[in-house]
Amino acid sequence: MQPLSVVIAHGDCVVAESLASLMHGYFRSIAVASTAEDVRKVIRRQQADALVVDLGMMGLEEVRDLCREFSDVAIVTTHRIADDKMWSSSLAAGAVDCCDDHDVRNIIGTIARHGRQNRQYRTARAA
């Protein structure tokens, strides 16, 4: 288990809860933000290391704003049809990856890699 805190933001509560359930044993804590307005509050409250956000819930401009505001949080975008254009647009907005929202293995791997790096950076910066 990674000592990371993850927030999942998805417009479909069934998908969000399914992702949370499948990721449960991999991370220290997982919280679900059910609305775009809740995302920032939940990130702060959970002291999140990573955010998984569905592009159907928040657009690329909102993702760009989140990446600027939470530069020490690894942001992974998801979509039911994640293609190359969406992937490159997500990276340009500041996300660390864009995954199909059913590709849980890839989402977990991306969070583990980037969330750990961001946590180490945050710890070093605080020292």
Sequence and secondary structure as in RCSB ss.txt:
>XXXX:A:sequence
MQPLSVVIAHGDCVVAESLASLMHGYFRSIAVASTAEDVRKVIRRQQADALVVDLGMMGLEEVRDLCREFSDVAI
VTTHRIADDKMWSSSLAAGAVDCCDDHDVRNIIGTIARHGRQNRQYRTARAA
>XXXX:A:secstr
 EEEEEEEE S HHHHHHHHHHHGGGEEEEEEE SHHHHHHHHHHHT SEEEEETTTS HHHHHHHHHHTTTSEE
EEEETT  HHHHHHHHHHT SEEEETT HHHHHHHHHHHHHHHHHHHHHHH 
